[in-house]
Amino acid sequence: MCGLPARGTAARLFAPPSRKDNRPVKKNRLDATGCRGSVAAAPRRVWALSDGVPGHEARTRGILAALRRLGPVEAQILPGALRGRWARGVMALAGPGAPWWLVAACHRMELPAGRPDLVTGAGGRTQFLAAALAARFGVPALFAGLPRHIDGHRFAAVLCPYPVPGLGNLIELELPLSDVEPETARAAGAALRARAGGPVWTLLAGGDGAGYRYEAPEWTALGRAVAEGAARAGARLCLATSRRTGAAAEAALRAGLGAAAGAAPAALWWAQGDRGPVLPLIGAADLVLVTADSASMIGEAVAAGRPVVALEPALAAPAPRHRAVLTGLAARGRLQLMPIARPALPPPQGFRPVEISPLQTLAEALARIL
């Protein structure tokens, strides 16, 4: 059988690929048995399950972007998630032999007619359905996240930015998965950078979660430090808060920023109803400062090839795997960790931003198993 990796084939995607550019990986060619041969591949039909969580949707976009480097993709983003904690327990007890009626009863899902060539899931609420659909149609499944209460070997590959002991089909990513890469970020930020007329710093503020808790004085101190640091560097400041930041934290941050808040070429204050894509703010930046709670924002900033400062509050107790992602990126020079209330700005030199798209290295890994 082709397409599925043998156990014991975990791969780490930290080394740059052999290519020095972002040319597409050679497209798969399939023969009559479905293995690589001399007949050009038809579009790969992908059912991508979504639970609606923004960070999980970013992982899905990353998988699809990497797959498109292998050949044409016909993707359908499908609602498909567990109905609740009770459903997780039921599916865990049922195991791989769960009848389809039970799978359907435990999930909210909308499935199209036809059949897929590949199923993807991202986030724990999609894992059981992704594995069940793969078994039902006899196709591989990819899962982005940490498998819980399920045998991870039911997937063709598991994609994680940290090691998972005992999981032989792990593809260990350097950073959290997204579809961001240096070229697309640069293009997205070109207009904003031109409008700024000089260097740009971008601040991305998350909020309480992932083991982090922020106090109002820390937000005020951060605003003051960032405004003063940007002024010393001759940089314009752009910023975006998130749904987790909250109105009180935004007010404290704005108080610290002072006049810099009103002078920002671009500012998205979530609690005030400001919405918009964050990629232009990242792509325009010479430096991105992001709170340590958001692995997805950190991953996008690093994937964009920008120097990144991750800001930690005093009350920090992240999960070991979250901490491992941050310390690993810091060890490789992708980011610097600083206390949110006392960041050393402008930051010292020593950044080693990514030069080759992480999607390229992922595409090469997927080409070996699909």
ABEGO torsion letter per residue (X at the ends): XBGBBBBGABBBAABBBABABABBBBBBBBBAAGBBBABBBBBBBBBBBBAGBAAAAAAAAAAAAAAAAAEBBBBBBBBBBBAEAAAAAAAAAAEAABBAAAAAAABBBBBBBEBBABBBBBEAAAAAAAAAAAAAAGBBBBBBEBBBGBBAAABABBBBABBBBGBAABBBBABBBBABBAAAAAAAAAAAAAAAGEBBBBBBBBEBEGGBBBBAAAAAAAAAAAAAAAAAAGBBBBBBBBAAAEAAAAAAAAAAAEAAAAABABBBBAAAGBBEBAAAAAAABABBBBBAABAAAAAAAAAAGBBBBBBBBABBBBBAAAAAAAAAAAAAGABBBBBAABBBOBBBBGBBBBABBAAAAAAAAAAAAX
